[in-house]
Amino acid sequence: MVEVTCLSDAELQNKLNTLGFPPGPILPSTRKVYEKKLMQLLVSTPRAPPKKNRPGKLSRARDNDGSEEMQDFHQ
């Protein structure tokens, strides 16, 4: 397990980003909060990082009347 108190600010920020949690500035007043959050993320069940927001795929969907329309699906 990573010793979070030994990480530099940049390393702490990088590990949080890698786990899908983009932190704000790491300052002396916020560092303990981010260390605690990193520990929570490390002990939680492994999961895929969240997908970045990007334009969804356009696909055709049929209305009740049988006509098609383009819908934007975001995943």
Biopython code that builds the backbone (N, CA, C, O; Angstrom):
import numpy as np
from Bio.PDB.StructureBuilder import StructureBuilder

atoms = [
    (1, "MET", "N", (0.862, -1.191, 0.000)),
    (1, "MET", "CA", (0.000, 0.000, 0.000)),
    (1, "MET", "C", (0.894, 1.235, 0.000)),
    (1, "MET", "O", (1.979, 1.232, 0.582)),
    (2, "VAL", "N", (0.431, 2.271, -0.650)),
    (2, "VAL", "CA", (1.170, 3.520, -0.773)),
    (2, "VAL", "C", (1.099, 4.280, 0.552)),
    (2, "VAL", "O", (0.035, 4.373, 1.164)),
    (3, "GLU", "N", (2.224, 4.816, 0.986)),
    (3, "GLU", "CA", (2.243, 5.669, 2.180)),
    (3, "GLU", "C", (1.945, 7.089, 1.704)),
    (3, "GLU", "O", (2.838, 7.794, 1.235)),
    (4, "VAL", "N", (0.691, 7.501, 1.828)),
    (4, "VAL", "CA", (0.243, 8.757, 1.222)),
    (4, "VAL", "C", (0.912, 9.977, 1.840)),
    (4, "VAL", "O", (1.065, 10.995, 1.165)),
    (5, "THR", "N", (1.309, 9.902, 3.087)),
    (5, "THR", "CA", (1.928, 11.058, 3.720)),
    (5, "THR", "C", (3.332, 11.321, 3.180)),
    (5, "THR", "O", (3.869, 12.414, 3.357)),
    (6, "CYS", "N", (3.921, 10.338, 2.531)),
    (6, "CYS", "CA", (5.274, 10.489, 1.968)),
    (6, "CYS", "C", (5.259, 10.984, 0.529)),
    (6, "CYS", "O", (6.318, 11.282, -0.022)),
    (7, "LEU", "N", (4.105, 11.080, -0.085)),
    (7, "LEU", "CA", (4.016, 11.512, -1.478)),
    (7, "LEU", "C", (4.226, 13.016, -1.582)),
    (7, "LEU", "O", (3.835, 13.773, -0.693)),
    (8, "SER", "N", (4.844, 13.437, -2.673)),
    (8, "SER", "CA", (4.933, 14.869, -2.941)),
    (8, "SER", "C", (3.544, 15.354, -3.361)),
    (8, "SER", "O", (2.653, 14.550, -3.635)),
    (9, "ASP", "N", (3.371, 16.663, -3.409)),
    (9, "ASP", "CA", (2.080, 17.214, -3.842)),
    (9, "ASP", "C", (1.744, 16.745, -5.258)),
    (9, "ASP", "O", (0.602, 16.384, -5.542)),
    (10, "ALA", "N", (2.738, 16.754, -6.141)),
    (10, "ALA", "CA", (2.513, 16.334, -7.529)),
    (10, "ALA", "C", (2.159, 14.851, -7.602)),
    (10, "ALA", "O", (1.282, 14.464, -8.375)),
    (11, "GLU", "N", (2.828, 14.017, -6.809)),
    (11, "GLU", "CA", (2.529, 12.582, -6.806)),
    (11, "GLU", "C", (1.123, 12.319, -6.269)),
    (11, "GLU", "O", (0.392, 11.485, -6.803)),
    (12, "LEU", "N", (0.755, 13.035, -5.215)),
    (12, "LEU", "CA", (-0.586, 12.893, -4.645)),
    (12, "LEU", "C", (-1.640, 13.288, -5.673)),
    (12, "LEU", "O", (-2.637, 12.588, -5.844)),
    (13, "GLN", "N", (-1.423, 14.392, -6.345)),
    (13, "GLN", "CA", (-2.365, 14.859, -7.363)),
    (13, "GLN", "C", (-2.448, 13.852, -8.513)),
    (13, "GLN", "O", (-3.541, 13.568, -9.003)),
    (14, "ASN", "N", (-1.324, 13.319, -8.942)),
    (14, "ASN", "CA", (-1.287, 12.356, -10.036)),
    (14, "ASN", "C", (-2.037, 11.076, -9.670)),
    (14, "ASN", "O", (-2.798, 10.556, -10.486)),
    (15, "LYS", "N", (-1.836, 10.567, -8.469)),
    (15, "LYS", "CA", (-2.514, 9.331, -8.045)),
    (15, "LYS", "C", (-4.019, 9.548, -7.949)),
    (15, "LYS", "O", (-4.792, 8.674, -8.343)),
    (16, "LEU", "N", (-4.445, 10.689, -7.435)),
    (16, "LEU", "CA", (-5.882, 10.982, -7.368)),
    (16, "LEU", "C", (-6.480, 11.064, -8.777)),
    (16, "LEU", "O", (-7.557, 10.525, -9.032)),
    (17, "ASN", "N", (-5.780, 11.734, -9.678)),
    (17, "ASN", "CA", (-6.254, 11.820, -11.070)),
    (17, "ASN", "C", (-6.347, 10.446, -11.699)),
    (17, "ASN", "O", (-7.318, 10.152, -12.396)),
    (18, "THR", "N", (-5.358, 9.598, -11.467)),
    (18, "THR", "CA", (-5.339, 8.246, -12.023)),
    (18, "THR", "C", (-6.541, 7.443, -11.557)),
    (18, "THR", "O", (-7.067, 6.617, -12.302)),
    (19, "LEU", "N", (-6.976, 7.683, -10.331)),
    (19, "LEU", "CA", (-8.118, 6.952, -9.775)),
    (19, "LEU", "C", (-9.457, 7.621, -10.098)),
    (19, "LEU", "O", (-10.498, 7.210, -9.584)),
    (20, "GLY", "N", (-9.428, 8.649, -10.949)),
    (20, "GLY", "CA", (-10.673, 9.268, -11.390)),
    (20, "GLY", "C", (-11.182, 10.374, -10.503)),
    (20, "GLY", "O", (-12.344, 10.765, -10.616)),
    (21, "PHE", "N", (-10.340, 10.894, -9.616)),
    (21, "PHE", "CA", (-10.753, 11.982, -8.735)),
    (21, "PHE", "C", (-9.847, 13.183, -8.992)),
    (21, "PHE", "O", (-8.725, 13.225, -8.486)),
    (22, "PRO", "N", (-10.315, 14.162, -9.771)),
    (22, "PRO", "CA", (-9.475, 15.325, -10.056)),
    (22, "PRO", "C", (-9.470, 16.300, -8.874)),
    (22, "PRO", "O", (-10.481, 16.952, -8.614)),
    (23, "PRO", "N", (-8.353, 16.409, -8.160)),
    (23, "PRO", "CA", (-8.316, 17.292, -6.997)),
    (23, "PRO", "C", (-8.116, 18.752, -7.392)),
    (23, "PRO", "O", (-7.685, 19.066, -8.502)),
    (24, "GLY", "N", (-8.434, 19.610, -6.471)),
    (24, "GLY", "CA", (-8.109, 21.019, -6.631)),
    (24, "GLY", "C", (-6.666, 21.218, -6.232)),
    (24, "GLY", "O", (-5.900, 20.256, -6.169)),
    (25, "PRO", "N", (-6.287, 22.442, -5.964)),
    (25, "PRO", "CA", (-4.905, 22.701, -5.557)),
    (25, "PRO", "C", (-4.581, 21.991, -4.246)),
    (25, "PRO", "O", (-5.390, 21.979, -3.318)),
    (26, "ILE", "N", (-3.410, 21.410, -4.182)),
    (26, "ILE", "CA", (-2.981, 20.743, -2.947)),
    (26, "ILE", "C", (-2.151, 21.755, -2.171)),
    (26, "ILE", "O", (-1.030, 22.097, -2.549)),
    (27, "LEU", "N", (-2.732, 22.216, -1.085)),
    (27, "LEU", "CA", (-2.133, 23.221, -0.221)),
    (27, "LEU", "C", (-1.985, 22.630, 1.176)),
    (27, "LEU", "O", (-2.558, 21.580, 1.465)),
    (28, "PRO", "N", (-1.229, 23.286, 2.042)),
    (28, "PRO", "CA", (-1.150, 22.770, 3.418)),
    (28, "PRO", "C", (-2.531, 22.624, 4.074)),
    (28, "PRO", "O", (-2.736, 21.737, 4.903)),
    (29, "SER", "N", (-3.464, 23.489, 3.702)),
    (29, "SER", "CA", (-4.802, 23.432, 4.296)),
    (29, "SER", "C", (-5.689, 22.346, 3.689)),
    (29, "SER", "O", (-6.693, 21.974, 4.296)),
    (30, "THR", "N", (-5.345, 21.825, 2.500)),
    (30, "THR", "CA", (-6.177, 20.808, 1.854)),
    (30, "THR", "C", (-5.508, 19.444, 1.765)),
    (30, "THR", "O", (-6.165, 18.453, 1.448)),
    (31, "ARG", "N", (-4.221, 19.383, 2.037)),
    (31, "ARG", "CA", (-3.470, 18.146, 1.845)),
    (31, "ARG", "C", (-4.054, 16.976, 2.634)),
    (31, "ARG", "O", (-4.196, 15.886, 2.081)),
    (32, "LYS", "N", (-4.395, 17.166, 3.897)),
    (32, "LYS", "CA", (-4.939, 16.066, 4.717)),
    (32, "LYS", "C", (-6.234, 15.523, 4.120)),
    (32, "LYS", "O", (-6.471, 14.315, 4.152)),
    (33, "VAL", "N", (-7.064, 16.395, 3.580)),
    (33, "VAL", "CA", (-8.321, 15.969, 2.962)),
    (33, "VAL", "C", (-8.036, 15.081, 1.761)),
    (33, "VAL", "O", (-8.676, 14.045, 1.582)),
    (34, "TYR", "N", (-7.068, 15.489, 0.933)),
    (34, "TYR", "CA", (-6.732, 14.708, -0.258)),
    (34, "TYR", "C", (-6.012, 13.406, 0.091)),
    (34, "TYR", "O", (-6.180, 12.402, -0.602)),
    (35, "GLU", "N", (-5.223, 13.414, 1.145)),
    (35, "GLU", "CA", (-4.598, 12.164, 1.605)),
    (35, "GLU", "C", (-5.674, 11.173, 2.036)),
    (35, "GLU", "O", (-5.611, 9.989, 1.708)),
    (36, "LYS", "N", (-6.653, 11.671, 2.770)),
    (36, "LYS", "CA", (-7.748, 10.807, 3.229)),
    (36, "LYS", "C", (-8.549, 10.277, 2.042)),
    (36, "LYS", "O", (-8.926, 9.106, 2.021)),
    (37, "LYS", "N", (-8.810, 11.132, 1.055)),
    (37, "LYS", "CA", (-9.561, 10.714, -0.133)),
    (37, "LYS", "C", (-8.786, 9.658, -0.903)),
    (37, "LYS", "O", (-9.379, 8.690, -1.378)),
    (38, "LEU", "N", (-7.478, 9.821, -1.037)),
    (38, "LEU", "CA", (-6.670, 8.825, -1.726)),
    (38, "LEU", "C", (-6.726, 7.497, -1.000)),
    (38, "LEU", "O", (-6.845, 6.452, -1.640)),
    (39, "MET", "N", (-6.646, 7.510, 0.310)),
    (39, "MET", "CA", (-6.742, 6.265, 1.080)),
    (39, "MET", "C", (-8.090, 5.592, 0.841)),
    (39, "MET", "O", (-8.149, 4.375, 0.670)),
    (40, "GLN", "N", (-9.165, 6.365, 0.826)),
    (40, "GLN", "CA", (-10.489, 5.800, 0.572)),
    (40, "GLN", "C", (-10.549, 5.167, -0.811)),
    (40, "GLN", "O", (-11.105, 4.081, -0.976)),
    (41, "LEU", "N", (-9.985, 5.835, -1.795)),
    (41, "LEU", "CA", (-10.005, 5.308, -3.156)),
    (41, "LEU", "C", (-9.157, 4.046, -3.282)),
    (41, "LEU", "O", (-9.511, 3.132, -4.026)),
    (42, "LEU", "N", (-8.049, 3.994, -2.566)),
    (42, "LEU", "CA", (-7.171, 2.833, -2.646)),
    (42, "LEU", "C", (-7.773, 1.593, -1.996)),
    (42, "LEU", "O", (-7.528, 0.478, -2.458)),
    (43, "VAL", "N", (-8.554, 1.766, -0.935)),
    (43, "VAL", "CA", (-9.125, 0.605, -0.244)),
    (43, "VAL", "C", (-10.487, 0.208, -0.797)),
    (43, "VAL", "O", (-10.974, -0.885, -0.511)),
    (44, "SER", "N", (-11.109, 1.085, -1.587)),
    (44, "SER", "CA", (-12.402, 0.731, -2.173)),
    (44, "SER", "C", (-12.193, -0.311, -3.254)),
    (44, "SER", "O", (-11.073, -0.538, -3.712)),
    (45, "THR", "N", (-13.280, -0.939, -3.652)),
    (45, "THR", "CA", (-13.187, -1.981, -4.668)),
    (45, "THR", "C", (-12.669, -1.391, -5.967)),
    (45, "THR", "O", (-13.067, -0.289, -6.345)),
    (46, "PRO", "N", (-11.793, -2.101, -6.655)),
    (46, "PRO", "CA", (-11.267, -1.593, -7.922)),
    (46, "PRO", "C", (-12.387, -1.409, -8.936)),
    (46, "PRO", "O", (-13.296, -2.232, -9.042)),
    (47, "ARG", "N", (-12.303, -0.327, -9.665)),
    (47, "ARG", "CA", (-13.296, -0.057, -10.699)),
    (47, "ARG", "C", (-12.626, 0.726, -11.806)),
    (47, "ARG", "O", (-11.562, 1.319, -11.625)),
    (48, "ALA", "N", (-13.270, 0.714, -12.946)),
    (48, "ALA", "CA", (-12.728, 1.438, -14.091)),
    (48, "ALA", "C", (-12.855, 2.934, -13.829)),
    (48, "ALA", "O", (-13.858, 3.374, -13.266)),
    (49, "PRO", "N", (-11.871, 3.715, -14.221)),
    (49, "PRO", "CA", (-11.984, 5.159, -14.043)),
    (49, "PRO", "C", (-13.148, 5.692, -14.858)),
    (49, "PRO", "O", (-13.467, 5.133, -15.908)),
    (50, "PRO", "N", (-13.783, 6.745, -14.406)),
    (50, "PRO", "CA", (-14.923, 7.284, -15.144)),
    (50, "PRO", "C", (-14.492, 7.747, -16.519)),
    (50, "PRO", "O", (-13.362, 8.192, -16.720)),
    (51, "LYS", "N", (-15.420, 7.634, -17.467)),
    (51, "LYS", "CA", (-15.133, 8.061, -18.831)),
    (51, "LYS", "C", (-15.146, 9.572, -18.890)),
    (51, "LYS", "O", (-15.927, 10.233, -18.205)),
    (52, "LYS", "N", (-14.286, 10.097, -19.706)),
    (52, "LYS", "CA", (-14.228, 11.543, -19.922)),
    (52, "LYS", "C", (-15.461, 11.966, -20.702)),
    (52, "LYS", "O", (-15.997, 11.196, -21.499)),
    (53, "ASN", "N", (-15.906, 13.185, -20.471)),
    (53, "ASN", "CA", (-17.020, 13.718, -21.253)),
    (53, "ASN", "C", (-16.547, 13.917, -22.677)),
    (53, "ASN", "O", (-15.541, 14.583, -22.925)),
    (54, "ARG", "N", (-17.255, 13.354, -23.574)),
    (54, "ARG", "CA", (-16.959, 13.520, -24.990)),
    (54, "ARG", "C", (-18.269, 13.372, -25.744)),
    (54, "ARG", "O", (-19.241, 12.829, -25.219)),
    (55, "PRO", "N", (-18.288, 13.849, -26.959)),
    (55, "PRO", "CA", (-19.541, 13.753, -27.712)),
    (55, "PRO", "C", (-19.989, 12.299, -27.835)),
    (55, "PRO", "O", (-19.183, 11.410, -28.112)),
    (56, "GLY", "N", (-21.258, 12.076, -27.631)),
    (56, "GLY", "CA", (-21.798, 10.726, -27.727)),
    (56, "GLY", "C", (-21.975, 10.302, -29.169)),
    (56, "GLY", "O", (-21.883, 11.110, -30.093)),
    (57, "LYS", "N", (-22.225, 9.045, -29.337)),
    (57, "LYS", "CA", (-22.476, 8.532, -30.679)),
    (57, "LYS", "C", (-23.897, 8.887, -31.081)),
    (57, "LYS", "O", (-24.815, 8.892, -30.261)),
    (58, "LEU", "N", (-24.052, 9.177, -32.343)),
    (58, "LEU", "CA", (-25.386, 9.404, -32.868)),
    (58, "LEU", "C", (-25.919, 8.070, -33.362)),
    (58, "LEU", "O", (-25.237, 7.354, -34.095)),
    (59, "SER", "N", (-27.104, 7.746, -32.971)),
    (59, "SER", "CA", (-27.704, 6.508, -33.450)),
    (59, "SER", "C", (-29.157, 6.786, -33.798)),
    (59, "SER", "O", (-29.762, 7.746, -33.319)),
    (60, "ARG", "N", (-29.681, 5.944, -34.619)),
    (60, "ARG", "CA", (-31.073, 6.115, -35.037)),
    (60, "ARG", "C", (-31.987, 5.387, -34.059)),
    (60, "ARG", "O", (-31.737, 4.244, -33.673)),
    (61, "ALA", "N", (-33.035, 6.072, -33.676)),
    (61, "ALA", "CA", (-34.030, 5.474, -32.796)),
    (61, "ALA", "C", (-35.394, 5.638, -33.456)),
    (61, "ALA", "O", (-35.659, 6.653, -34.100)),
    (62, "ARG", "N", (-36.240, 4.661, -33.298)),
    (62, "ARG", "CA", (-37.572, 4.723, -33.882)),
    (62, "ARG", "C", (-38.561, 5.285, -32.863)),
    (62, "ARG", "O", (-38.580, 4.884, -31.699)),
    (63, "ASP", "N", (-39.375, 6.214, -33.331)),
    (63, "ASP", "CA", (-40.455, 6.727, -32.501)),
    (63, "ASP", "C", (-41.602, 5.721, -32.504)),
    (63, "ASP", "O", (-41.574, 4.729, -33.233)),
    (64, "ASN", "N", (-42.588, 5.990, -31.694)),
    (64, "ASN", "CA", (-43.768, 5.118, -31.647)),
    (64, "ASN", "C", (-44.482, 5.043, -32.987)),
    (64, "ASN", "O", (-45.128, 4.041, -33.294)),
    (65, "ASP", "N", (-44.369, 6.108, -33.794)),
    (65, "ASP", "CA", (-45.043, 6.098, -35.085)),
    (65, "ASP", "C", (-44.201, 5.436, -36.175)),
    (65, "ASP", "O", (-44.607, 5.407, -37.336)),
    (66, "GLY", "N", (-43.034, 4.906, -35.813)),
    (66, "GLY", "CA", (-42.200, 4.190, -36.765)),
    (66, "GLY", "C", (-41.188, 5.058, -37.477)),
    (66, "GLY", "O", (-40.337, 4.551, -38.207)),
    (67, "SER", "N", (-41.272, 6.382, -37.271)),
    (67, "SER", "CA", (-40.300, 7.241, -37.929)),
    (67, "SER", "C", (-38.984, 7.229, -37.154)),
    (67, "SER", "O", (-38.935, 6.929, -35.961)),
    (68, "GLU", "N", (-37.930, 7.567, -37.878)),
    (68, "GLU", "CA", (-36.609, 7.582, -37.240)),
    (68, "GLU", "C", (-36.231, 9.001, -36.897)),
    (68, "GLU", "O", (-36.632, 9.943, -37.581)),
    (69, "GLU", "N", (-35.460, 9.157, -35.839)),
    (69, "GLU", "CA", (-34.901, 10.451, -35.529)),
    (69, "GLU", "C", (-33.509, 10.216, -34.942)),
    (69, "GLU", "O", (-33.223, 9.151, -34.395)),
    (70, "MET", "N", (-32.666, 11.215, -35.066)),
    (70, "MET", "CA", (-31.312, 11.106, -34.530)),
    (70, "MET", "C", (-31.355, 11.489, -33.060)),
    (70, "MET", "O", (-31.959, 12.493, -32.685)),
    (71, "GLN", "N", (-30.715, 10.688, -32.243)),
    (71, "GLN", "CA", (-30.623, 10.982, -30.824)),
    (71, "GLN", "C", (-29.169, 10.934, -30.422)),
    (71, "GLN", "O", (-28.397, 10.124, -30.934)),
    (72, "ASP", "N", (-28.801, 11.804, -29.501)),
    (72, "ASP", "CA", (-27.437, 11.859, -29.009)),
    (72, "ASP", "C", (-27.388, 11.100, -27.686)),
    (72, "ASP", "O", (-28.006, 11.514, -26.705)),
    (73, "PHE", "N", (-26.657, 9.996, -27.662)),
    (73, "PHE", "CA", (-26.547, 9.197, -26.458)),
    (73, "PHE", "C", (-25.211, 9.461, -25.809)),
    (73, "PHE", "O", (-24.170, 9.282, -26.440)),
    (74, "HIS", "N", (-25.219, 9.887, -24.549)),
    (74, "HIS", "CA", (-23.985, 10.103, -23.785)),
    (74, "HIS", "C", (-23.815, 8.952, -22.836)),
    (74, "HIS", "O", (-24.745, 8.578, -22.120)),
    (75, "GLN", "N", (-22.625, 8.389, -22.828)),
    (75, "GLN", "CA", (-22.363, 7.263, -21.921)),
    (75, "GLN", "C", (-21.386, 7.661, -20.876)),
    (75, "GLN", "O", (-21.035, 6.852, -20.017)),
]
sb = StructureBuilder()
sb.init_structure("model")
sb.init_model(0)
sb.init_chain("A")
sb.init_seg("    ")
for serial, (resi, resn, name, xyz) in enumerate(atoms, 1):
    if name == "N":
        sb.init_residue(resn, " ", resi, " ")
    sb.init_atom(name, np.array(xyz, "f"), 0.0, 1.0, " ", f" {name:<3s}", serial, name[0])
structure = sb.get_structure()
